[in-house]
């Protein structure tokens, strides 16, 4: 059993994961409008990953006998001038998510909530990967600058990304 305070915090973060999914779906649309089909694919895969994160929180809360509380999501930005701008916003967003996950982990430790500590460990590891991927793409985009051929090469690489659902998550996304 988890505390009401922990349940509320997990519900809040679950909704943030849903916002993240919507943010990346919006970015996929923007990339598509810029003619960057590979980037659109990358952001669509990212959308699906964020939905798995949402469902992990949903599943954990229900397994703990808690009520899931879905809140209205604020509108996501839907206009970006460049792919670099999208990834700078992506990195900033993932850094926010990391901060939130770390805060949840600290709360679980303080409450001696061992089950939630174990549950959150997967997300701590996931955030290392998320931020690293974003930094790598930002570095590549800065390297090519405004060079159209370079951007197309990065876009082509991004088009190779595929969604692989983590074990134990429903494949309904």
FENJODA-V154071 format. One record per pair of residues at least 12 apart in sequence whose C-alpha atoms are under 8 Angstrom apart, sorted by sequence separation. I is the first residue (numbers start at 1). J is the second residue. D is the distance in whole Angstrom. If there is no record, write none. Layout:
I|J|D, I|J|D
This chain:
28|40|4, 105|117|6, 27|40|7, 28|41|7, 141|154|7, 28|42|8, 140|154|7, 28|43|5, 105|120|6, 27|43|6, 28|44|6, 104|120|8, 105|121|8, 25|43|6, 24|43|5, 25|44|6, 101|120|7, 24|44|7, 24|46|6, 25|47|6, 101|123|7, 102|124|7, 24|47|5, 101|124|7, 23|47|8, 21|46|7, 22|47|7, 21|47|4, 98|124|7, 20|47|7, 21|48|7, 21|49|8, 21|50|5, 98|127|6, 20|50|6, 21|51|6, 97|127|8, 18|50|7, 17|50|6, 18|51|6, 94|127|7, 17|51|7, 17|53|6, 18|54|6, 94|130|7, 95|131|7, 17|54|5, 94|131|6, 14|53|8, 15|54|7, 14|54|5, 91|131|6, 14|57|6, 91|134|6, 14|58|7, 39|83|8, 90|134|7, 91|135|7, 11|57|8, 88|134|8, 10|57|7, 87|134|6, 30|78|7, 30|79|6, 11|61|8, 26|76|7, 30|80|7, 87|137|7, 88|138|7, 10|61|8, 26|77|7, 27|78|7, 87|138|6, 26|78|6, 31|83|7, 23|76|5, 7|61|7, 19|73|6, 22|76|7, 23|77|7, 84|138|6, 15|70|6, 18|73|8, 19|74|8, 15|71|7, 11|68|6, 19|76|8, 84|141|6, 11|69|6, 15|73|7, 83|141|8, 84|142|7, 7|66|7, 11|70|8, 27|86|7, 60|119|8, 2|64|7, 1|64|6, 1|65|7, 13|100|7, 10|104|8, 9|104|7, 6|104|8, 6|107|7, 6|108|7, 2|113|7, 52|165|7, 56|169|7, 2|116|8, 49|163|7, 52|166|8, 55|169|7, 48|163|7, 55|170|8, 36|152|8, 39|155|5, 42|158|6, 45|161|7, 49|165|7, 38|155|5, 39|156|8, 41|158|7, 42|159|6, 45|162|6, 46|163|8, 52|169|6, 37|155|7, 38|156|5, 41|159|6, 45|163|5, 52|170|8, 36|155|6, 38|157|7, 39|158|5, 40|159|8, 42|161|6, 38|158|5, 39|159|6, 41|161|7, 42|162|8, 38|159|4, 52|173|8, 37|159|7, 38|160|7, 51|173|7, 48|173|6
